[in-house]
Amino acid sequence: MSFPDSIAAPAPDWTRTALGDSAAWPATLRLTVDILLNSPLPMVLQWGEQQIMVHNDAYVELLGLPSLRAPGGNVPPMQPSVWSWNPDVIVHARQGHSASYRSRNLPVWRDHAFTQKPLDLYYTPVRDDYNVVQGVLCALAPAQAMPAADAGRALTLLVVEDNADARYLVCETLRALGHEVEAAASAEEALPQLASQQFDVLFTDVSLPGMSGVDLARQARRDQPALEVLFASGYGDELTRHLEFPARSLQKPYDIDVLQDALVQLARSVQVKAA
């Protein structure tokens, strides 16, 4: 029998905050806050017209402000730099667009003074149960220089995954790696997106409710022969190795290094086709 390395802290008493009783929250807000509070990555959420702020311990540690305490849950007296450095960023996200910004200098508190630290910022709109954008999630990371060999490797992907938690985490990981991502919960939902938007890669689970990921990829490739296909499956490539079109497969669960290697190969293939 295995045991966890640590036990999660008790859930905060949200009734003491501007967010109110979590039982009345939209399901998307509960999911986002759960992921945020349990993530080792610095994350901060702006929610609702009041712009209520929720953040995790990693965000507090990164910013270093002595007065900042997780998890928040109230309107901050002063807009944090992740929201105020460029107001257009929030407008863009609240219009339903995800975006990433590399090496942006933001103030952090170090050695009893503010200093500028280059950070990579990833913004994701958060919708309510009626698919209306009600918040913006920002994930932060210390800026890392991209090797010259990696230039031009950004991909545009459509992720198709019926599990909401898995879909969210995969999309956030891909965005953190510098790619542009859209998502769908089913093949039926993905088809209109494939018809209306150009993607480099279709990244789909093999097992989906309704139309399977394999049938989705087959139809998508008929319409867009240059589309790259990446499958995720608990059976590895057993279900996809004999297809009539080229595709790559990742066996669940896969780690980020395996995913990144697949993306590098896909980016090379996309570049060859574009040449």
C-alpha positions in Angstrom: 0.0 0.0 0.0 1.3 3.4 -0.9 0.7 6.7 1.0 0.7 10.3 -0.2 3.7 12.4 0.4 1.5 15.0 2.0 -2.1 15.6 3.0 -4.0 18.5 1.6 -4.9 21.2 4.1 -8.6 21.6 5.1 -10.8 23.5 2.7 -10.9 27.3 3.5 -14.1 28.7 5.0 -15.2 30.6 2.0 -18.3 32.0 3.8 -15.9 34.5 5.4 -14.9 35.9 1.9 -16.7 37.7 -0.9 -17.1 34.5 -2.8 -19.6 33.1 -0.2 -20.5 29.5 0.4 -18.7 27.2 -2.1 -21.9 25.1 -2.3 -23.5 27.9 -4.4 -20.5 28.3 -6.7 -20.6 27.3 -10.4 -19.0 23.9 -10.9 -16.3 25.5 -13.0 -15.3 27.8 -10.2 -15.0 24.9 -7.7 -12.9 23.0 -10.2 -10.6 26.0 -11.0 -10.1 26.8 -7.3 -9.4 23.2 -6.4 -6.7 23.0 -9.1 -5.3 26.4 -8.2 -5.0 25.6 -4.5 -3.4 22.2 -5.1 -1.0 23.3 -7.9 2.7 23.7 -7.2 2.7 26.4 -9.9 1.9 30.0 -8.9 -1.7 30.8 -9.9 -4.1 33.6 -9.3 -7.8 33.9 -10.2 -9.8 37.0 -10.8 -13.5 36.2 -10.5 -16.8 38.1 -11.2 -17.6 41.7 -11.9 -16.2 42.6 -8.4 -12.8 41.1 -9.5 -12.5 38.9 -6.4 -9.0 37.4 -6.2 -8.0 33.9 -5.2 -4.4 32.7 -5.2 -2.2 29.8 -3.9 0.9 29.6 -1.7 3.2 29.3 -4.7 1.9 32.7 -5.9 2.5 34.2 -2.5 6.0 32.8 -2.4 6.8 34.1 -5.9 5.5 37.7 -5.3 7.1 37.8 -1.8 4.7 40.5 -0.4 4.7 40.3 3.4 1.0 41.1 3.6 -0.2 38.6 1.0 -1.9 35.5 2.3 -3.4 32.5 0.4 -6.1 31.8 -0.6 -7.5 35.3 -0.8 -11.2 35.5 -1.7 -11.8 39.2 -1.6 -11.3 42.2 -3.8 -7.7 43.4 -3.4 -7.2 47.0 -2.3 -4.8 47.5 -5.2 -4.8 45.6 -8.5 -1.9 43.1 -8.6 0.7 43.5 -11.3 -0.5 40.4 -13.1 -3.7 42.3 -13.9 -2.5 45.8 -14.1 0.7 45.6 -16.2 -1.4 45.7 -19.4 -5.2 46.2 -19.1 -5.8 44.9 -22.6 -4.6 41.4 -21.4 -7.7 41.1 -19.1 -10.1 42.5 -21.7 -8.7 39.9 -24.2 -9.1 37.1 -21.7 -12.6 38.2 -20.7 -13.6 38.1 -24.3 -12.8 34.3 -24.2 -9.3 34.1 -25.5 -6.3 32.4 -23.9 -2.9 33.9 -24.3 0.7 33.7 -23.1 3.2 36.4 -22.6 6.9 35.7 -22.2 9.6 37.5 -20.1 7.4 40.3 -18.8 9.0 42.2 -16.0 6.8 42.4 -12.9 7.6 43.7 -9.4 8.4 41.1 -6.7 9.4 41.8 -3.1 13.0 40.6 -2.3 15.3 41.7 0.5 12.9 44.4 1.8 12.5 46.1 -1.5 10.8 45.7 -4.9 12.8 44.4 -7.8 11.8 43.5 -11.4 11.6 39.8 -12.2 11.0 38.5 -15.7 8.0 36.1 -15.7 6.1 34.1 -18.2 2.4 34.7 -17.9 -0.4 32.4 -19.1 -4.0 33.7 -19.1 -7.1 31.4 -19.4 -10.7 32.6 -19.4 -12.9 30.7 -16.8 -16.6 30.2 -17.8 -19.6 29.6 -15.6 -22.1 26.8 -16.0 -23.8 28.8 -18.8 -20.5 29.1 -20.8 -20.2 32.8 -20.0 -16.7 34.1 -19.1 -16.8 35.1 -15.4 -13.1 35.0 -14.5 -9.5 34.9 -15.6 -6.9 32.5 -14.3 -3.3 33.5 -14.6 -0.4 31.0 -14.1 3.1 32.4 -13.7 6.6 31.0 -14.1 10.1 32.4 -14.0 11.0 33.4 -17.6 13.1 30.8 -19.3 15.1 31.6 -22.4 14.1 29.5 -25.4 17.0 27.8 -27.2 17.5 29.1 -30.7 16.7 25.6 -32.0 13.3 25.8 -30.5 12.3 28.9 -32.5 9.2 28.5 -34.6 8.0 25.4 -32.8 4.8 26.9 -31.5 1.8 24.8 -32.6 -1.9 25.4 -32.8 -3.7 22.4 -31.2 -7.3 21.3 -30.7 -7.5 19.1 -27.6 -10.5 16.7 -27.5 -11.0 15.1 -24.1 -14.3 14.3 -22.3 -12.9 14.4 -18.8 -13.0 18.0 -17.6 -10.1 17.8 -15.2 -7.8 16.1 -17.7 -8.8 18.5 -20.5 -8.0 21.5 -18.3 -4.6 20.2 -17.2 -3.6 19.1 -20.7 -4.5 22.5 -22.1 -2.7 24.4 -19.4 0.4 22.3 -19.8 0.4 22.9 -23.6 0.0 26.6 -23.1 2.8 26.6 -20.6 5.0 25.0 -23.3 4.2 27.9 -25.5 1.5 26.5 -27.8 -1.9 27.9 -28.8 -4.8 25.6 -27.6 -8.5 25.2 -28.1 -10.5 22.5 -26.5 -13.6 20.3 -27.0 -15.3 17.8 -24.8 -16.4 15.4 -27.6 -15.9 14.7 -31.3 -19.3 16.2 -32.1 -18.2 19.4 -30.4 -14.8 19.3 -32.1 -16.1 19.0 -35.7 -17.4 22.6 -36.1 -14.2 23.9 -34.6 -12.1 21.9 -37.1 -14.3 23.2 -39.9 -14.0 26.9 -38.9 -10.5 27.1 -37.7 -7.1 26.0 -38.9 -5.1 23.7 -36.5 -1.7 22.2 -36.8 -2.5 19.2 -34.6 -5.6 17.3 -33.4 -4.8 15.9 -30.0 -7.6 13.6 -29.1 -8.4 10.8 -26.6 -9.2 7.6 -28.5 -12.2 6.7 -26.3 -14.8 9.4 -26.4 -18.6 9.4 -25.8 -20.4 9.1 -29.2 -18.0 9.3 -32.1 -14.6 7.9 -31.2 -11.3 9.8 -31.4 -10.2 7.6 -34.3 -13.3 8.3 -36.4 -12.9 12.0 -35.5 -9.3 12.0 -36.8 -10.3 10.0 -39.9 -12.9 12.6 -40.8 -10.7 15.6 -39.9 -7.9 14.2 -42.1 -10.2 13.8 -45.0 -11.1 17.5 -44.8 -7.5 18.6 -43.9 -4.9 16.1 -45.2 -2.0 18.1 -43.7 -3.5 17.9 -40.2 -1.2 16.2 -37.7 -2.9 13.7 -35.3 -1.8 12.8 -31.8 -3.8 10.2 -29.9 -3.9 9.6 -26.1 -5.0 6.1 -25.1 -4.8 3.8 -22.2 -3.9 1.0 -24.7 -0.9 2.8 -26.2 -0.9 2.4 -30.0 -2.7 -0.9 -30.1 -5.9 0.8 -31.5 -4.1 3.2 -33.8 -1.0 1.5 -35.3 -2.8 0.1 -38.4 -4.7 3.3 -39.5 -4.7 4.4 -43.1 -3.3 7.8 -42.1 -0.2 8.8 -40.1 -0.6 9.4 -36.4 1.3 9.4 -33.2 0.1 7.9 -29.9 0.8 8.6 -26.2 -0.1 5.9 -23.6 -1.9 7.2 -20.6 -0.6 8.2 -18.1 2.2 10.0 -19.9 4.7 12.5 -18.4 5.5 16.0 -19.7 8.8 14.9 -21.2 7.1 12.3 -23.4 4.5 14.9 -24.4 7.2 17.5 -25.2 9.1 15.0 -27.3 6.0 14.2 -29.3 5.3 18.0 -29.8 8.9 18.5 -31.1 8.4 15.8 -33.7 5.0 17.2 -34.7 6.5 20.7 -35.0 9.2 19.4 -37.3 6.6 17.6 -39.5 4.5 20.8 -39.7 7.6 22.8 -40.7 8.4 20.3 -43.4 4.9 20.5 -44.9 5.0 24.3 -44.8 8.3 24.5 -46.5 
